């Protein structure tokens, strides 16, 4: 069992707890001065869904990393995919009209 995988699982669990505790606030990685939120309730629900998906992704990647001998580059790739999930969240929020940018 690799300790790097356990660290990733712990980070995923911490992120899941953070997402649930602060589900009524815009999270720190989504805050932007140019962003205007048009529909706060729908935006926060969508944010929670994407946060749960991202944290489950981290937990699954951590378990896979802990069990198998995955190369460290795969772990770095998983962080990039995490940011890609957050980027898709912004795109979908804008497409649904929950946010606008000035």
C-alpha positions as CSV (number, residue, x, y, z in Angstrom):
1,X,0.0,0.0,0.0
2,X,1.4,3.3,-1.0
3,X,1.2,6.3,1.3
4,X,0.7,8.7,-1.6
5,X,-2.7,7.0,-2.4
6,X,-3.7,7.4,1.3
7,X,-2.9,11.1,1.2
8,X,-5.1,11.5,-1.9
9,X,-7.9,9.6,-0.3
10,X,-7.6,11.8,2.8
11,X,-7.6,15.0,0.6
12,X,-10.7,13.7,-1.2
13,X,-12.5,13.1,2.1
14,X,-11.5,16.6,3.5
15,X,-12.7,18.2,0.2
16,X,-16.0,16.3,0.5
17,X,-16.5,17.5,4.1
18,X,-15.6,21.0,3.1
19,X,-18.1,20.9,0.2
20,X,-20.9,19.8,2.4
21,X,-20.2,22.1,5.3
22,X,-20.0,25.2,3.0
23,X,-22.7,24.2,0.5
24,X,-24.4,27.6,1.1
25,X,-21.4,29.6,0.0
26,X,-19.4,30.1,-3.1
27,X,-16.2,28.0,-2.7
28,X,-12.8,29.6,-2.8
29,X,-11.8,28.3,-6.2
30,X,-14.9,29.6,-7.8
31,X,-14.8,33.2,-6.5
32,X,-14.1,35.8,-9.1
33,X,-14.5,39.6,-9.0
34,X,-15.9,39.6,-12.5
35,X,-18.5,36.9,-11.9
36,X,-22.1,37.9,-11.2
37,X,-24.4,35.2,-9.9
38,X,-27.9,35.4,-11.3
39,X,-29.5,32.4,-9.7
40,X,-27.8,31.7,-6.4
41,X,-29.8,28.6,-5.3
42,X,-29.3,26.7,-8.5
43,X,-25.7,27.7,-8.7
44,X,-25.0,26.4,-5.2
45,X,-26.8,23.1,-6.0
46,X,-24.7,22.6,-9.1
47,X,-21.6,23.6,-7.2
48,X,-22.3,20.9,-4.6
49,X,-22.9,18.3,-7.3
50,X,-19.6,19.1,-9.0
51,X,-17.8,19.2,-5.7
52,X,-19.1,15.7,-4.8
53,X,-18.1,14.4,-8.2
54,X,-14.6,15.9,-7.8
55,X,-14.1,14.5,-4.3
56,X,-15.3,11.1,-5.3
57,X,-12.9,11.2,-8.2
58,X,-10.0,12.0,-5.8
59,X,-11.1,9.2,-3.4
60,X,-11.2,6.7,-6.3
61,X,-7.9,7.8,-7.7
62,X,-6.4,7.6,-4.2
63,X,-7.6,4.0,-3.7
64,X,-6.3,3.0,-7.1
65,X,-3.0,4.6,-6.3
66,X,-2.8,2.9,-2.9
67,X,-3.6,-0.5,-4.2
68,X,-1.6,-0.6,-7.4
69,X,1.9,0.7,-8.4
70,X,0.8,3.6,-10.5
71,X,3.4,6.0,-11.8
72,X,3.6,9.4,-10.1
73,X,2.7,11.1,-13.5
74,X,-0.7,9.6,-13.3
75,X,-1.3,11.3,-9.9
76,X,-0.3,14.6,-11.4
77,X,-2.7,14.0,-14.3
78,X,-5.5,13.4,-11.7
79,X,-4.9,16.9,-10.3
80,X,-5.3,18.3,-13.8
81,X,-8.5,16.4,-14.3
82,X,-9.8,17.8,-11.0
83,X,-9.3,21.3,-12.3
84,X,-10.9,20.3,-15.6
85,X,-14.0,19.2,-13.6
86,X,-14.1,22.7,-12.0
87,X,-13.7,24.3,-15.4
88,X,-16.7,22.3,-16.7
89,X,-18.6,23.5,-13.7
90,X,-18.0,27.1,-14.8
91,X,-19.0,26.4,-18.4
92,X,-22.2,24.6,-17.4
93,X,-23.1,27.4,-14.9
94,X,-22.6,30.0,-17.6
95,X,-24.6,28.0,-20.2
96,X,-27.5,27.6,-17.9
97,X,-27.5,31.3,-17.1
98,X,-26.6,31.0,-13.4
99,X,-23.6,33.3,-13.8
100,X,-22.4,36.1,-16.0
101,X,-19.0,37.8,-16.4
102,X,-18.6,41.5,-16.6
